[in-house]
């Protein structure tokens, strides 16, 4: 299933910066969707092959990448859930656009 000699394709080409631009947020949101899909598929694989250490390693790599993306989006003023509000002075969750309104992001 997973070739450990290669990088995670779902995690590839992400940047660690949080430039705050709407284009950067849109790219990070797209990457988050890709990583979320890969996590679901990996969980399905692990359900069938629970002893696969390569798949388990891949799963943890994806989960860590997801956490990084969610934190970056929250810091850029785009919380993914109401629990991701990173601004201690403003309630950003109620300010649009909503994460699923991709045409506005």
Secondary structure, DSSP 8 states (H G I E B T S, - for coil): ---TTS--TTTTT--------HHHHHHHHHHHHHHHHHHHHHHHHHHH-TT-HHHHHHHHHHHHHHHHHHHHHHHTT--SSGGG---SSS-GGGSS--TT-GGG-
